[in-house]
Amino acid sequence: MQSSRIYLSRSAFSHNIALFRKLIGSKTKFTAIIKSNAYGHGLLATASIALDAGADYLGVNSLEEAISIRRVFAKATILIMGSIPNLQERKAELADENFWVMVSRVEEMEILAKLSPTPKIHLKVDTGMSRLGIPFQNAEVLAKEISEKKLPLSGIATHFASTEDFTEHSYSMLQLGRFQDTIDTFAKHGFIDLICHCASSASAMLFSEARMDLVRVGISLYGLWPSLETKLSLSLMKKDVGMLKPALSWKTQIQHIQNLNPGTFVGYGSTFKTTHETRLAVVPVGYYEGLDRKLSNHGYMLIHGERAKILGRICMNMSMLDITHIPEAKIGDDVVILGKSGNEVISADDHATWTGTINYEVVTKILGSFPRIIED
């Protein structure tokens, strides 16, 4: 039996997509970003739910992810956003008219243009992220070259660097201006019907002018906010996009219980010492399973609607909990790592706060081999 179960709420996904549908209007398409095992939610399970809930396209990072989806969903349009290593050797796998492939170099376009069927080519523009993409300063030269070589181009895209990190968005606006100038430059060279896109979750919420032809919604598809700053920005801008609903719950079970005397050490390094008679539960989840080790002596799980503190260091495959105040707890009882129990909730944002990271990392680290169970 698996040490954990991951539950996915179909209704939460549908709710979150509906919020964005209302926000972006009927002319802008919705791309569900399900890269990196769908941010820990499960690639194929999330693809199925997102398509059923009305997502127009699916977005992934790698060719491997795209192929996994294609085996199950024969006609889904899949946007491959990451760089594809050894493209020349793997080009045959990209001969799919419903693959949209983002590229950063003309050489990549030349390779893809020779395929039959030809995937849709989307050119990435670096407007200030300093990651993938052609430099926006080179737009004129490259637009001329692509036009002269008669290379097919279906879309053009960029990515914002700091929308989620600040409530002052001058840099995002600078990037948006650079991107619009690039679109205009390509239009002068005959590329007038390109699919233009730049908005992820935060920028889709904040900037109507960034929604363009499609939005690429990742973290908020799963009911998680991109950042506190995004919430504050919306408030300052007097915008209300509605409440997101977290789609994931992570549960395990108590596998062992023991009673400890005062003065007993718990765990590796003896970092916790009991000061009173303590009832301790052991659960089969540790840092291998995706639980951050920084939660040691610091975080909580939920049992029977009560918070149970993590005692001692989190182990590779186990953690210890204080259940002294939960006398009804017994071996086999459910333990909620992320989600709700009674009136208590522990969220990915709670874990992020306790460990000094972001909610993206909290959910993405959950072990991919755990079953993802779809609930209504």
C-alpha angles and dihedrals in degrees: 000000000000116000091227142030124207115207121200121200112221091193092053092053091048091049093051093048090048090054091056093043089058091046100048100039131222099297097059118077124225119231115193107213107215101163122140094034089314092300088306095311096106124274103232097034091052092044090055094048094045094050092047089050091055107266109162097208140008122230125208138169103225142038088237091060091047092052092049090054094044092057089062104028107043099185104031116127107236125195111207105203104173131079113271112222117220091013094172092057094045100040095110090063089059096057093114124117090211094057112097107199122197113213135185102196138050090233089063090051091052092053094048094044091065094058124103115238091028118220117229109265120219117188116220116218122203104220097165110319093096092213123093126354143063113294108261088227089066096052096109095051095044095045088054092048094048091048094048091049089048091228116172115249123180104169148014127208147172137184130228117237105202113012091116096047104057143039089214107074106186092121092052089050089049090053092047090052091050090049093050090050089052091050089051091049092053090046089058088058093052102271097125104142101051121145102241122202139162110141125108124178099295098040091045089056096044109035122046090188090059096058094079115151098339141000125221105217117188122147095028092051083071094050096257126125117240089229144324087260090061090055091047092048092053090050093048090048089048092237124145116195094169132246123310120222119219109236101199135074122181119203139174135165139246108261101177140014130194139168118236129201122228112279095033119140120227126209138337116341091015089256094157127051123186118237096190140018104302133195109211131195125199120211124192097239127101141145093300088061090051103267109140112244089218087074087074110127086352116066135066142220128198127248122172090345093306131110114246114196121228109244123204127348119333107246129216092266106004143053132191125225135195108237098163089120094047103068094168093060113115141171111290096028118137118260118198114215095173122011140034135322118174107317094335126095131188112192137190086251090058090053090047091052093047094049102035098245139099131275090245091066094044095060098032091059094060108118110267096217094066112106115259108217117199116218130180 
